[in-house]
Amino acid sequence: MRLISIDDTDKVCRNGYEAVLIAAQYARKLNSIRLNKERNEEIDMEEGSKQYLRVTSQALYDLVDRKLKFERSWE
């Protein structure tokens, strides 16, 4: 598992608070998409049947890798 430091998030966001807000909002979206997909496919989700990153980890990775597009409404 890859470690993300404060320095990594500071390159993308102004501060840690902003990084947490953006990553949390995106994690909620990822979780919603994942749950809808599982419901639609009617998959028997037994423990360990699929390997997923946690949505919070995926959100932070995407943020640091600059895969997220966001705009600051408070500028």
Order of alpha helices (4+ residues) and beta strands (2+ residues): alpha-alpha-alpha
